[in-house]
Amino acid sequence: MLHDVIDSGIALVTRLQAIFHQAAHSDIITNAHRISRGSVLTFPQHNRPEIQQTDLFLFPTKDAAEVGDWIIDLVSARIPKEFELDPMEDVQVLAPIYRGPAGVNVLNQRLQEALNPAAPDKPEKSLLGTLYRTGDKVMQIQNNYPKNVYNGDIGTLLDIDDTDQTLLVEFDGQ
């Protein structure tokens, strides 16, 4: 296990000491520290009037399909309405698995349907089992040093060239 490798003292380990992305009083940060200590997570009680705002929400379910439904609803409706965010530009969904109704593959298809639906004037192309559509948010999953694009870079699909069988993607800041 990773914990055993860290505890062994053989591997070089670097520990994050400063938090940069959330406020120090963040419920996410509080629970991250609890995880590091091996403690049980705590979730704010949203029905208590003294709790004004939180950045951590729990949607309890034992059903993976319901998890997928929650994610689609949160990203396409609730988050944009509540926080005035653009779901294509300001929201990122992270999933720990690829398969299943709450996995990366299904979530990507469902989010595409919800946020960038098919239209007669919107080109699309199926490549290797994945449907790509202009306007899609995409992530580079392998380093491409000659093009200065790296694993994890986020971009927008601008054009599909059927003749050359290529996709033109603009990556953030490039």
Sequence and secondary structure as in RCSB ss.txt:
>XXXX:A:sequence
MLHDVIDSGIALVTRLQAIFHQAAHSDIITNAHRISRGSVLTFPQHNRPEIQQTDLFLFPTKDAAEVGDWIIDLV
SARIPKEFELDPMEDVQVLAPIYRGPAGVNVLNQRLQEALNPAAPDKPEKSLLGTLYRTGDKVMQIQNNYPKNVY
NGDIGTLLDIDDTDQTLLVEFDGQ
>XXXX:A:secstr
 HHHHHHHS S         SS TT HHHHHHHHHHHT       TT TT    S      S HHHHHHHHHHII
IIIHHHHH   TTTT     S SSSTTSHHHHHHHHHHHHS   TTS EEEETTEEEETT EEE  S BGGGTB 
TT EEEEEEEETTTTEEEEEETT 
